[in-house]
Amino acid sequence: MFDTIGKMSHSLGLSHYHIPRMQEMGRLYWCHSVGIFGIQLAAIFVPIYLLKIDYSFKEVLVFLLTQQLFAAILQYPITKLFALVSPHYLLGFGRIWLAVFFFLLSTLQIYNWPLFILAFFWALDRTMYWTAFHYVFGKARAHKTGNRQIAGINALAILAATVAPAVGGIVASSRGINYVYIISILLIITASLPIMFIADKLPKVKLNITKKLIKNTGRDLAANAFNGTVIVAEQSLWPIFVFLIVSSYAGIGILSSVIAIASAWAMIYVGKKEETKGERFFIGHGVTAYGIVSFIRTFAENAIHVFGLNLFAGIGRSLYVTPFMNRYYTNSDSGQRLSYIMVMETAFSIGSLTLLLILIMLLSIFTIKTVLSIGLVSVAFLVLGVRLIR
């Protein structure tokens, strides 16, 4: 299995990345890429699905806010689990909770589960998986070629997700959204098994949050909080905005796949050129390009507009994601990796929920489309804060 992943890396031009401990990295590629494919089949349709089954726009925003609130609350206790179990198990079990989330979502109309329960299981995955992923990948990557490795794993994940929204949309339109949820659950579980049962155990680590750590990482925390606003806009606000233009699952999914196609190419390009042009060059140009596109998105009126804007948004975001994450991992190498990741992921959640809270308050004044436009315009400026990372 992992030899196959190595061949995939070679075919993508990633074989010269000199990835250390290829067996461990292969497991990460497998878990991340297959898991992302399974998730992207359905994730983009979650807020749209809720709207289609008669949840109000405000209820959907409160649900999204509750996800981030639970993630912020759970981040510390979940990170403490690193003292008890291997991070690899958290990688696997994190995804299992996401499978539970999609199961609850698929039976929502039958049992009318409270949305905060779904938000809780989503947050378990968010905190478990991404904390463990950043820790394991940060430990396994080679420092001299870290940017290429990050570009490689991001590109493979994006390639796995390239057709996922389109496939998910077509299946949802022809067979029903519950078929998509079932496929997602099966793929997520499949992606989790190699990590949970084959992984090498890493040395146990301690969590040590100090005032000095917070002070030294202030710029990084602000940058990741701003990054959180970008993610919630890209994965939730923009799909809802597109839903107001293109009402079918298939149309939304196909248009969303354009982002992944552009992103995969851009990430591989950045991984190769970053060492000569510098991380700051790509971060600066990337956030500027993405900010411009985010602003223009508010004027989209048809599918052609969405197609073009998604294409440029994918390129702009990918220009800065690889160097941003390389700075993230480099800064975490200071000796307090786990503590650094914990505060960074908490900042991410706080940034996301702050934007959502403001938009919820604005709903009492403005229409749905106006609130979505305010969110997208806000992100056009907030994304510039990503440049604060050291």
C-alpha positions as CSV (number, residue, x, y, z in Angstrom):
1,M,0.0,0.0,0.0
2,F,2.6,2.5,1.1
3,D,4.9,1.5,-1.8
4,T,2.0,2.6,-4.1
5,I,1.9,5.9,-2.4
6,G,5.7,6.3,-2.9
7,K,5.1,5.7,-6.7
8,M,2.4,8.3,-6.6
9,S,4.9,10.8,-5.2
10,H,7.4,9.9,-7.9
11,S,4.8,10.3,-10.6
12,L,3.9,13.8,-9.3
13,G,7.6,14.8,-9.4
14,L,7.9,14.6,-5.6
15,S,10.4,11.7,-5.3
16,H,13.3,14.1,-5.0
17,Y,11.9,15.6,-1.8
18,H,14.1,13.2,0.3
19,I,11.3,12.4,2.7
20,P,12.7,10.8,5.9
21,R,11.1,7.7,7.4
22,M,9.2,7.0,4.2
23,Q,7.2,4.3,5.8
24,E,5.8,6.8,8.4
25,M,5.3,9.5,5.7
26,G,3.5,6.9,3.5
27,R,1.0,6.3,6.3
28,L,0.5,10.0,6.6
29,Y,-0.1,10.3,2.9
30,W,-2.6,7.4,3.0
31,C,-4.5,8.6,6.0
32,H,-4.6,12.3,4.8
33,S,-5.3,11.8,1.1
34,V,-7.9,9.1,1.3
35,G,-9.5,10.8,4.4
36,I,-9.6,14.2,2.6
37,F,-11.2,12.5,-0.5
38,G,-13.9,11.0,1.7
39,I,-14.5,14.2,3.6
40,Q,-14.6,16.4,0.5
41,L,-17.3,14.2,-1.1
42,A,-19.7,15.6,1.5
43,A,-18.2,18.4,3.6
44,I,-19.0,21.3,1.3
45,F,-22.6,20.3,1.2
46,V,-23.2,20.2,4.9
47,P,-24.5,23.8,5.4
48,I,-26.4,23.6,2.1
49,Y,-28.0,20.3,3.2
50,L,-29.1,21.9,6.5
51,L,-30.7,24.8,4.5
52,K,-32.4,22.4,2.2
53,I,-34.1,20.5,5.1
54,D,-35.5,23.8,6.4
55,Y,-32.9,24.9,9.0
56,S,-32.7,28.7,8.9
57,F,-29.6,30.6,7.8
58,K,-29.1,31.7,11.4
59,E,-29.4,28.2,12.7
60,V,-26.7,27.1,10.2
61,L,-24.4,29.9,11.3
62,V,-25.0,29.1,15.0
63,F,-24.1,25.4,14.2
64,L,-20.9,26.5,12.5
65,L,-20.0,28.7,15.4
66,T,-20.8,25.9,17.9
67,Q,-18.3,23.6,16.0
68,Q,-15.5,26.2,16.5
69,L,-16.5,26.8,20.1
70,F,-16.3,23.2,21.0
71,A,-13.0,22.9,19.1
72,A,-11.6,25.8,21.2
73,I,-12.8,24.3,24.4
74,L,-11.7,20.7,23.6
75,Q,-8.2,21.7,22.3
76,Y,-6.4,21.7,25.7
77,P,-7.9,18.4,27.1
78,I,-7.4,16.6,23.8
79,T,-3.8,17.8,23.5
80,K,-3.2,16.5,27.0
81,L,-4.0,13.0,25.6
82,F,-0.5,13.1,24.0
83,A,0.9,12.2,27.5
84,L,-1.2,9.0,27.5
85,V,-1.3,7.6,23.9
86,S,0.6,7.8,20.7
87,P,-0.3,10.7,18.4
88,H,-0.9,8.1,15.6
89,Y,-3.9,6.8,17.5
90,L,-5.3,10.3,17.8
91,L,-5.0,10.6,14.0
92,G,-7.0,7.5,13.5
93,F,-9.7,8.0,16.2
94,G,-10.1,11.6,15.2
95,R,-11.3,10.5,11.8
96,I,-13.6,7.9,13.4
97,W,-15.5,10.7,15.2
98,L,-15.9,12.5,11.9
99,A,-17.5,9.3,10.6
100,V,-19.9,9.5,13.5
101,F,-20.6,13.1,12.6
102,F,-21.6,12.1,9.0
103,F,-23.7,9.2,10.4
104,L,-25.7,11.6,12.6
105,L,-26.0,13.9,9.7
106,S,-27.4,11.2,7.5
107,T,-30.1,10.3,10.1
108,L,-30.9,13.9,11.1
109,Q,-34.3,13.9,9.5
110,I,-35.2,10.7,11.2
111,Y,-34.1,11.4,14.7
112,N,-33.8,15.2,14.8
113,W,-30.5,15.1,16.6
114,P,-29.7,18.5,18.3
115,L,-27.2,20.2,16.1
116,F,-24.8,20.8,19.0
117,I,-24.3,17.0,19.3
118,L,-23.1,17.0,15.6
119,A,-20.9,20.0,16.3
120,F,-19.3,18.2,19.3
121,F,-18.3,15.1,17.2
122,W,-17.0,17.4,14.4
123,A,-14.9,19.2,17.0
124,L,-13.5,15.9,18.4
125,D,-12.1,15.2,14.9
126,R,-10.9,18.8,14.4
127,T,-8.9,18.7,17.7
128,M,-7.7,15.1,17.6
129,Y,-6.8,14.8,14.0
130,W,-5.2,18.1,13.2
131,T,-3.2,18.4,16.5
132,A,-1.8,14.9,15.9
133,F,-1.2,15.5,12.2
134,H,0.8,18.7,12.7
135,Y,2.8,17.0,15.5
136,V,3.6,13.8,13.5
137,F,4.3,15.6,10.2
138,G,6.4,18.2,11.9
139,K,8.5,15.5,13.6
140,A,8.9,13.4,10.5
141,R,9.7,16.0,7.9
142,A,13.2,16.9,6.9
143,H,14.1,20.5,7.8
144,K,16.1,21.3,4.7
145,T,13.3,20.2,2.4
146,G,10.4,20.9,4.6
147,N,8.7,23.3,2.2
148,R,8.8,20.6,-0.6
149,Q,7.4,18.0,1.7
150,I,4.6,20.2,2.8
151,A,3.9,21.0,-0.9
152,G,4.0,17.3,-1.6
153,I,1.5,16.2,1.0
154,N,-0.8,19.2,0.4
155,A,-0.7,18.5,-3.4
156,L,-1.5,14.8,-3.0
157,A,-4.3,15.6,-0.6
158,I,-5.7,18.2,-3.0
159,L,-5.4,15.8,-6.0
160,A,-7.3,13.3,-4.0
161,A,-10.0,15.9,-3.4
162,T,-10.0,17.3,-6.9
163,V,-12.9,15.3,-8.2
164,A,-14.5,14.6,-4.8
165,P,-16.9,17.6,-4.7
166,A,-18.0,16.9,-8.3
167,V,-18.5,13.2,-7.6
168,G,-20.3,14.0,-4.4
169,G,-22.5,16.5,-6.0
170,I,-23.4,14.2,-8.9
171,V,-24.2,11.3,-6.6
172,A,-26.2,13.6,-4.3
173,S,-28.3,15.0,-7.2
174,S,-28.9,11.5,-8.8
175,R,-29.2,9.2,-5.8
176,G,-29.6,11.4,-2.7
177,I,-27.2,13.0,-0.2
178,N,-27.4,10.1,2.2
179,Y,-25.5,7.9,-0.4
180,V,-22.7,10.5,-0.3
181,Y,-22.6,10.3,3.5
182,I,-22.4,6.5,3.4
183,I,-19.5,6.6,1.0
184,S,-17.7,9.2,3.0
185,I,-18.1,7.2,6.2
186,L,-16.6,4.1,4.5
187,L,-13.6,6.0,3.1
188,I,-12.9,7.8,6.4
189,I,-12.8,4.6,8.3
190,T,-10.6,3.0,5.6
191,A,-8.2,5.9,5.9
192,S,-8.0,5.6,9.7
193,L,-7.0,1.9,10.0
194,P,-3.4,2.0,8.7
195,I,-2.5,4.8,11.2
196,M,-4.1,3.2,14.3
197,F,-2.9,-0.4,13.9
198,I,0.5,-0.1,12.1
199,A,2.0,3.1,13.4
200,D,5.2,3.3,15.3
201,K,4.9,4.9,18.8
202,L,6.5,8.2,19.2
203,P,8.2,9.3,22.5
204,K,5.6,10.6,25.0
205,V,5.6,14.4,25.3
206,K,4.4,16.9,27.8
207,L,2.3,20.0,27.4
208,N,3.8,23.1,28.9
209,I,1.9,26.4,28.3
210,T,3.8,29.4,29.6
211,K,3.4,33.2,29.4
212,K,6.8,33.2,27.6
213,L,5.4,30.9,24.9
214,I,2.3,33.1,24.4
215,K,4.4,36.2,24.2
216,N,6.9,34.7,21.7
217,T,4.2,33.3,19.5
218,G,1.9,36.3,19.5
219,R,2.4,37.1,15.8
220,D,1.9,33.5,14.9
221,L,-1.3,33.2,16.9
222,A,-2.7,36.3,15.2
223,A,-1.8,34.9,11.8
224,N,-3.5,31.6,12.4
225,A,-6.6,33.3,13.8
226,F,-6.8,35.3,10.5
227,N,-6.2,32.0,8.7
228,G,-9.2,30.5,10.6
229,T,-11.5,33.2,9.2
230,V,-10.3,32.4,5.7
231,I,-11.0,28.7,6.1
232,V,-14.5,29.2,7.5
233,A,-15.3,31.6,4.6
234,E,-13.9,29.2,2.0
235,Q,-15.5,26.1,3.3
236,S,-18.9,27.4,4.6
237,L,-19.8,31.0,3.6
238,W,-18.8,30.8,-0.1
239,P,-20.5,27.5,-0.7
240,I,-23.7,29.0,0.7
241,F,-23.3,32.1,-1.5
242,V,-22.8,29.8,-4.5
243,F,-26.0,27.9,-3.4
244,L,-27.9,31.1,-3.9
245,I,-26.7,31.1,-7.5
246,V,-26.5,27.4,-8.4
247,S,-29.1,25.5,-6.5
248,S,-28.1,21.9,-7.4
249,Y,-25.6,19.7,-5.5
250,A,-24.0,18.7,-8.8
251,G,-23.4,22.3,-10.0
252,I,-21.9,23.3,-6.7
253,G,-19.7,20.3,-6.5
254,I,-18.4,20.6,-10.1
255,L,-17.6,24.3,-9.5
256,S,-15.9,23.6,-6.2
257,S,-13.6,21.0,-7.9
258,V,-12.1,23.9,-10.0
259,I,-10.5,25.2,-6.8
260,A,-8.7,21.9,-6.1
261,I,-7.4,21.6,-9.7
262,A,-5.8,25.0,-9.5
263,S,-4.6,24.5,-6.0
264,A,-2.7,21.3,-6.7
265,W,-0.8,22.8,-9.6
266,A,0.1,26.0,-7.6
267,M,1.3,24.0,-4.5
268,I,3.7,21.9,-6.5
269,Y,5.0,25.0,-8.2
270,V,5.5,26.8,-4.9
271,G,7.2,23.8,-3.4
272,K,9.8,23.9,-6.2
273,K,10.3,27.7,-6.4
274,E,10.1,28.7,-2.7
275,E,13.7,28.0,-1.9
276,T,14.8,30.5,-4.5
277,K,12.1,33.2,-4.2
278,G,11.6,32.9,-0.5
279,E,8.6,32.2,1.7
280,R,7.7,35.8,2.3
281,F,7.4,36.4,-1.4
282,F,4.8,33.7,-1.9
283,I,2.9,34.5,1.3
284,G,2.7,38.2,0.4
285,H,1.6,37.6,-3.2
286,G,-0.7,34.8,-2.3
287,V,-2.7,36.6,0.4
288,T,-3.0,39.7,-1.8
289,A,-4.3,37.6,-4.7
290,Y,-6.7,35.7,-2.5
291,G,-8.0,38.9,-0.9
292,I,-8.8,40.5,-4.3
293,V,-10.7,37.4,-5.4
294,S,-12.6,37.2,-2.1
295,F,-13.7,40.8,-2.6
296,I,-14.8,40.3,-6.2
297,R,-16.7,37.1,-5.3
298,T,-19.5,39.3,-3.8
299,F,-20.3,40.4,-7.4
300,A,-20.7,36.9,-8.7
301,E,-24.1,36.4,-10.5
302,N,-23.8,33.1,-12.5
303,A,-22.0,29.8,-12.8
304,I,-19.4,31.3,-15.2
305,H,-18.4,33.9,-12.6
306,V,-18.2,31.3,-9.9
307,F,-16.0,29.1,-12.1
308,G,-13.5,31.9,-12.9
309,L,-13.4,33.1,-9.3
310,N,-12.9,29.6,-7.9
311,L,-10.0,29.1,-10.3
312,F,-8.2,32.2,-9.2
313,A,-9.1,31.7,-5.5
314,G,-7.5,28.2,-5.6
315,I,-4.3,29.6,-7.1
316,G,-4.1,32.6,-4.7
317,R,-4.7,30.5,-1.6
318,S,-2.2,27.8,-2.7
319,L,0.5,30.4,-3.2
320,Y,0.6,31.1,0.5
321,V,-0.5,27.9,2.1
322,T,2.7,25.9,1.6
323,P,5.1,28.6,2.8
324,F,2.7,29.5,5.7
325,M,2.6,25.9,6.9
326,N,6.4,25.6,6.5
327,R,6.8,28.6,8.8
328,Y,4.3,27.0,11.1
329,Y,6.3,23.8,11.3
330,T,9.7,25.6,11.5
331,N,8.5,27.8,14.4
332,S,7.2,24.7,16.2
333,D,10.7,23.2,16.1
334,S,11.8,25.5,19.0
335,G,11.5,22.7,21.5
336,Q,7.9,23.1,22.6
337,R,6.3,21.6,19.5
338,L,3.1,20.3,21.2
339,S,2.5,23.4,23.2
340,Y,3.0,25.6,20.1
341,I,0.5,23.5,18.1
342,M,-2.0,23.6,20.9
343,V,-2.1,27.4,21.2
344,M,-2.0,27.8,17.4
345,E,-5.0,25.5,16.8
346,T,-6.9,27.3,19.6
347,A,-6.2,30.6,17.9
348,F,-7.5,29.2,14.6
349,S,-10.8,28.3,16.3
350,I,-11.1,31.6,18.0
351,G,-10.6,33.5,14.8
352,S,-13.3,31.4,13.0
353,L,-15.9,31.7,15.7
354,T,-15.3,35.5,16.1
355,L,-16.2,36.0,12.4
356,L,-19.2,33.8,12.7
357,L,-20.4,35.5,15.9
358,I,-20.2,38.9,14.2
359,L,-22.2,37.7,11.1
360,I,-24.9,36.2,13.4
361,M,-25.4,39.6,15.0
362,L,-25.6,41.3,11.6
363,L,-28.4,39.0,10.6
364,S,-30.8,41.1,12.7
365,I,-30.1,44.0,10.4
366,F,-29.2,42.7,6.9
367,T,-30.4,40.0,4.5
368,I,-28.7,36.7,4.1
369,K,-26.9,37.6,0.9
370,T,-25.7,40.9,2.4
371,V,-24.4,39.1,5.5
372,L,-22.6,36.6,3.3
373,S,-21.1,39.5,1.2
374,I,-20.0,41.2,4.4
375,G,-18.2,38.0,5.4
376,L,-16.4,37.6,2.1
377,V,-15.4,41.3,2.0
378,S,-14.1,41.0,5.6
379,V,-12.0,38.0,4.7
380,A,-10.6,40.0,1.8
381,F,-8.9,42.2,4.3
382,L,-8.5,39.7,7.2
383,V,-6.4,37.3,5.0
384,L,-3.7,40.0,4.9
385,G,-3.1,39.2,8.6
386,V,-1.7,35.8,7.6
387,R,1.5,37.6,6.7
388,L,2.2,38.2,10.5
389,I,3.6,34.7,10.9
390,R,7.3,34.8,11.9
